[in-house]
Amino acid sequence: MTTQSAKRQLTPVSFTHVTLDDPFWAPRQQTNRSVTVRHIYDKLVETERIKALTLDFERKVPTPIVEIFGDSDPAKWLEAA
C-alpha cells in the first residue's frame, strides 16, 4: 500500500443520497417498482402466504402441508419493496 492510497479512504454514504439512473439499472428499478412488487403481492395473497403471517391463520386443508418457502417468500417480497 502506498502513502497515497493510504490517504484515500472509503466514506459511507446514506442510501438516501444514492440514485441509480444509468441505462442498465434504472429501467429494472422502474419495472420492479411498477410491476414486479405488485405481481408478487398478488401471488402471496393468492397462495395465502400473507395470511400465514397473522397469528390467527388457519389452513383450509385438513392435513399440514410443508412448504419450505412459505415464510421466506413474503420476506423476500418485503425486501424487494
C-alpha positions, 0 to 999 in steps of 0.5 A: 500500500502506498502513502497515497492510497493510504490517504484515500479512504472509503466514506459511507454514504446514506442510501438516501443520497444514492440514485441509480439512473444509468441505462442498465439499472434504472429501467429494472428499478422502474419495472420492479417498482411498477410491476414486479412488487405488485405481481408478487403481492398478488401471488402471496395473497393468492397462495395465502402466504400473507395470511400465514403471517397473522397469528390467527391463520388457519389452513383450509386443508385438513392435513399440514402441508410443508412448504419450505418457502412459505415464510421466506417468500413474503420476506423476500417480497418485503425486501424487494419493496 
